[in-house]
């Protein structure tokens, strides 16, 4: 199933932010909102990353709620704002997306173009914790990077080598 609503712009005390729903893997309650700052989207567009822009609107936005697996901890060193443990805190949300998207045209006449999902791939979104809860209280975390990843041949919706790629497997969708 492909939803048509990609991202929603919400107002928060810290300003407006684009959000997409993700399953609540903690207690199964209200879906989490994963945020993307408008400046981040503008930067992707300015750099001409048409695949990333198309995937944001065509795969991540409508598909994040279909997350199949949540992993915590990237098994590679990472330093973020003097935090040498940043890699341990990152989340990876993955699912077997039905389609891929690319942005075609220019800023004024552009459109989203869909293609079949990449074969033997899952879609992954890397998420960091929201450390600005006072400014963005509705946002659970921030989408930082999204991409297609080779699929594990035995675990639907999981990336290849997920046991060595990530620190902990937090959740699998009951669907």
PENOR-V446220 format. One record per residue. PHI is phi in whole degrees, 0 to 359 (NA if undefined). PSI is psi in whole degrees, -180 to 180 (* if undefined). NEAR is the number of other C-alpha atoms within 8 Angstrom. Layout:
BEGIN
phi:PHI psi:PSI near:NEAR
phi:PHI psi:PSI near:NEAR
END
This chain:
BEGIN
phi:NA psi:135 near:3
phi:242 psi:118 near:6
phi:285 psi:157 near:7
phi:260 psi:-20 near:5
phi:278 psi:116 near:7
phi:275 psi:-72 near:11
phi:231 psi:154 near:10
phi:238 psi:136 near:8
phi:269 psi:121 near:8
phi:241 psi:152 near:8
phi:265 psi:136 near:7
phi:227 psi:165 near:11
phi:306 psi:-33 near:7
phi:275 psi:-3 near:7
phi:127 psi:-176 near:8
phi:278 psi:147 near:10
phi:214 psi:143 near:12
phi:277 psi:139 near:12
phi:225 psi:153 near:14
phi:229 psi:147 near:15
phi:280 psi:141 near:11
phi:232 psi:152 near:12
phi:299 psi:148 near:12
phi:275 psi:99 near:10
phi:277 psi:-6 near:8
phi:277 psi:-54 near:5
phi:226 psi:7 near:5
phi:75 psi:7 near:8
phi:280 psi:-145 near:6
phi:306 psi:134 near:6
phi:304 psi:148 near:10
phi:284 psi:149 near:10
phi:257 psi:123 near:12
phi:257 psi:124 near:14
phi:262 psi:156 near:13
phi:220 psi:122 near:12
phi:291 psi:141 near:9
phi:306 psi:-37 near:9
phi:298 psi:-36 near:6
phi:295 psi:-40 near:8
phi:292 psi:-43 near:10
phi:300 psi:-40 near:8
phi:295 psi:-41 near:8
phi:299 psi:-44 near:11
phi:293 psi:-44 near:10
phi:298 psi:-34 near:7
phi:280 psi:-6 near:6
phi:78 psi:23 near:6
phi:280 psi:78 near:9
phi:296 psi:-37 near:10
phi:294 psi:-46 near:9
phi:297 psi:-40 near:11
phi:292 psi:-45 near:13
phi:297 psi:-39 near:15
phi:291 psi:-35 near:13
phi:301 psi:-52 near:10
phi:278 psi:-30 near:13
phi:260 psi:-20 near:15
phi:240 psi:-58 near:14
phi:297 psi:-55 near:13
phi:306 psi:-59 near:14
phi:281 psi:-17 near:15
phi:257 psi:-17 near:11
phi:303 psi:-34 near:14
phi:296 psi:-18 near:10
phi:268 psi:14 near:8
phi:313 psi:132 near:13
phi:262 psi:-36 near:12
phi:222 psi:147 near:14
phi:235 psi:127 near:14
phi:241 psi:151 near:13
phi:235 psi:137 near:14
phi:92 psi:116 near:13
phi:269 psi:132 near:13
phi:274 psi:65 near:10
phi:199 psi:146 near:5
phi:295 psi:143 near:8
phi:209 psi:135 near:8
phi:239 psi:121 near:10
phi:230 psi:119 near:7
phi:45 psi:56 near:4
phi:67 psi:10 near:5
phi:262 psi:102 near:7
phi:283 psi:-3 near:9
phi:253 psi:17 near:9
phi:302 psi:-35 near:10
phi:298 psi:-34 near:13
phi:290 psi:-27 near:10
phi:271 psi:-19 near:11
phi:294 psi:145 near:13
phi:251 psi:149 near:12
phi:235 psi:121 near:12
phi:252 psi:127 near:14
phi:228 psi:152 near:15
phi:200 psi:163 near:14
phi:269 psi:89 near:11
phi:291 psi:148 near:10
phi:276 psi:-21 near:8
phi:209 psi:165 near:11
phi:244 psi:160 near:14
phi:224 psi:151 near:14
phi:219 psi:143 near:14
phi:271 psi:126 near:12
phi:240 psi:150 near:9
phi:94 psi:-167 near:8
phi:254 psi:-174 near:6
phi:297 psi:-25 near:5
phi:260 psi:-28 near:5
phi:237 psi:17 near:6
phi:285 psi:164 near:9
phi:208 psi:160 near:7
phi:270 psi:128 near:11
phi:244 psi:132 near:9
phi:259 psi:148 near:9
phi:223 psi:164 near:7
phi:298 psi:152 near:7
phi:300 psi:151 near:9
phi:294 psi:134 near:9
phi:295 psi:141 near:4
phi:55 psi:39 near:6
phi:228 psi:154 near:12
phi:240 psi:158 near:16
phi:262 psi:137 near:12
phi:233 psi:142 near:12
phi:233 psi:125 near:13
phi:267 psi:130 near:12
phi:234 psi:136 near:14
phi:252 psi:155 near:11
phi:296 psi:150 near:9
phi:280 psi:108 near:10
phi:264 psi:10 near:4
phi:238 psi:46 near:7
phi:300 psi:-32 near:9
phi:297 psi:-36 near:7
phi:272 psi:-30 near:9
phi:226 psi:68 near:12
phi:294 psi:-23 near:9
phi:274 psi:-11 near:7
phi:268 psi:123 near:13
phi:284 psi:-43 near:11
phi:199 psi:176 near:11
phi:243 psi:127 near:12
phi:287 psi:122 near:12
phi:252 psi:-33 near:9
phi:206 psi:144 near:7
phi:218 psi:145 near:13
phi:191 psi:167 near:8
phi:274 psi:141 near:9
phi:228 psi:143 near:10
phi:304 psi:137 near:9
phi:275 psi:147 near:12
phi:288 psi:133 near:12
phi:287 psi:-14 near:6
phi:245 psi:-15 near:4
phi:238 psi:105 near:6
phi:303 psi:130 near:8
phi:83 psi:-1 near:12
phi:255 psi:149 near:14
phi:284 psi:155 near:12
phi:301 psi:145 near:9
phi:58 psi:32 near:7
phi:299 psi:-27 near:9
phi:288 psi:-26 near:8
phi:256 psi:-14 near:7
phi:278 psi:-35 near:8
phi:237 psi:157 near:12
phi:287 psi:-47 near:12
phi:216 psi:140 near:8
phi:267 psi:105 near:10
phi:279 psi:-35 near:9
phi:199 psi:146 near:8
phi:232 psi:135 near:7
phi:300 psi:140 near:7
phi:285 psi:-7 near:3
phi:288 psi:* near:2
END
